[in-house]
């Protein structure tokens, strides 16, 4: 599928996701963690895509290796931006990242975020307190 078709489909999906979140009562004024998903069977290409995403100003997660149902391996990472649930900002990011994925010959698998109620806010310090140094959840009683 051409970049233009992929972008058109992604722009429509963005509107559906944003509208669904708002319809469900997600806070339109909250700051959201927008996670753009990338994958590839070629780790070197994926690594180059991660570097390019970082250069565009995104926070980049470490690559993960996943085994698919058919036993094949795939590598993936997220490029993260924190901002309001603004369709124009998300559209711009999707266009940049689809072009980046095409250039590096990896897959851009869309974006996602989390429901944000009135009491929710992004706070890295809170997240760090919920996990130990090895990344395991801390039991709270």
C-alpha positions as CSV (number, residue, x, y, z in Angstrom):
1,X,0.0,0.0,0.0
2,X,1.3,3.5,-0.8
3,X,2.3,6.0,1.8
4,X,-0.6,8.2,0.8
5,X,-3.1,5.4,1.4
6,X,-1.5,4.4,4.6
7,X,-1.6,8.0,5.8
8,X,-5.2,8.4,4.8
9,X,-6.2,5.3,6.7
10,X,-4.2,6.3,9.7
11,X,-5.7,9.8,9.8
12,X,-9.2,8.2,9.8
13,X,-8.2,5.8,12.6
14,X,-6.8,8.7,14.6
15,X,-10.1,10.5,14.5
16,X,-11.9,7.3,15.5
17,X,-9.6,6.7,18.4
18,X,-9.8,10.3,19.7
19,X,-13.5,10.4,19.4
20,X,-13.9,7.1,21.1
21,X,-11.8,8.3,24.0
22,X,-13.7,11.5,24.4
23,X,-17.1,9.7,24.0
24,X,-16.0,7.4,26.9
25,X,-15.3,10.4,29.1
26,X,-11.6,10.7,28.7
27,X,-10.4,14.2,29.8
28,X,-9.9,16.4,26.7
29,X,-7.5,18.7,28.6
30,X,-5.2,16.0,30.0
31,X,-1.7,15.3,28.8
32,X,-1.6,11.9,27.1
33,X,1.3,9.5,26.5
34,X,1.0,8.8,22.8
35,X,2.8,5.6,21.9
36,X,3.6,5.1,18.2
37,X,4.4,1.4,17.5
38,X,7.1,0.1,15.1
39,X,8.0,-3.5,14.2
40,X,10.3,-5.4,11.9
41,X,11.9,-8.8,11.5
42,X,15.2,-7.0,10.9
43,X,16.7,-5.7,14.1
44,X,19.3,-3.5,12.3
45,X,16.6,-1.7,10.3
46,X,14.4,-1.3,13.5
47,X,17.4,0.2,15.3
48,X,18.0,2.8,12.6
49,X,14.3,3.7,12.7
50,X,14.6,4.1,16.5
51,X,17.5,6.5,16.1
52,X,15.6,8.5,13.5
53,X,12.5,8.7,15.8
54,X,14.8,10.0,18.6
55,X,16.2,12.6,16.3
56,X,12.6,13.7,15.5
57,X,12.2,14.4,19.3
58,X,10.4,11.2,20.4
59,X,11.3,9.2,23.5
60,X,12.2,5.8,22.3
61,X,11.7,2.6,24.2
62,X,14.2,-0.3,24.2
63,X,13.5,-2.8,21.4
64,X,11.7,-6.0,22.4
65,X,11.8,-9.4,20.8
66,X,8.4,-11.1,20.4
67,X,7.6,-14.6,19.2
68,X,4.5,-14.7,17.0
69,X,2.0,-17.5,16.9
70,X,3.7,-19.1,13.9
71,X,7.0,-19.2,15.9
72,X,8.7,-16.4,13.9
73,X,10.4,-13.6,15.8
74,X,9.7,-9.9,15.4
75,X,11.3,-6.9,17.0
76,X,9.4,-3.8,18.2
77,X,9.7,-0.5,19.9
78,X,7.6,2.5,20.7
79,X,8.2,6.2,19.9
80,X,6.5,8.2,22.6
81,X,5.3,11.8,22.8
82,X,3.5,13.5,25.7
83,X,0.9,16.1,24.8
84,X,-2.8,16.9,24.6
85,X,-5.2,14.7,22.6
86,X,-4.7,17.0,19.7
87,X,-5.6,15.5,16.3
88,X,-3.4,17.9,14.4
89,X,-0.3,17.0,16.5
90,X,-1.0,13.3,16.2
91,X,-1.6,13.6,12.4
92,X,1.7,15.4,12.0
93,X,3.5,12.7,14.0
94,X,1.8,9.9,12.1
95,X,2.9,11.4,8.8
96,X,6.5,11.9,10.0
97,X,6.7,8.3,11.4
98,X,5.1,6.7,8.4
99,X,7.7,8.3,6.2
100,X,10.4,7.2,8.6
101,X,9.1,3.6,8.5
102,X,9.0,3.6,4.7
103,X,12.6,5.0,4.6
104,X,13.9,2.4,7.0
105,X,11.7,-0.5,5.6
106,X,10.0,-1.3,8.9
107,X,6.4,-1.4,9.8
108,X,4.5,1.5,11.5
109,X,1.8,-0.2,13.4
110,X,-0.2,2.9,14.5
111,X,-0.5,4.6,17.8
112,X,-2.3,4.2,21.1
113,X,-2.8,5.9,24.4
114,X,-4.6,5.4,27.7
115,X,-7.9,6.6,29.0
116,X,-7.4,9.7,31.2
117,X,-10.0,10.5,33.7
118,X,-10.3,13.8,35.7
119,X,-7.9,12.5,38.4
120,X,-5.3,10.9,36.0
121,X,-2.1,12.6,35.1
122,X,1.2,11.6,33.6
123,X,3.7,11.4,36.4
124,X,7.0,9.5,35.9
125,X,7.8,9.6,39.6
126,X,4.7,7.7,40.5
127,X,5.5,5.1,37.9
128,X,9.0,4.6,39.3
129,X,7.7,4.1,42.8
130,X,5.5,1.2,41.6
131,X,8.4,-0.9,40.3
132,X,11.6,-2.1,41.8
133,X,15.1,-1.6,40.2
134,X,14.6,-4.8,38.1
135,X,11.3,-3.5,36.7
136,X,9.1,-5.8,38.8
137,X,5.9,-4.5,40.4
138,X,6.2,-3.6,44.1
139,X,3.5,-5.2,46.2
140,X,1.6,-2.6,48.2
141,X,-0.6,-3.6,51.2
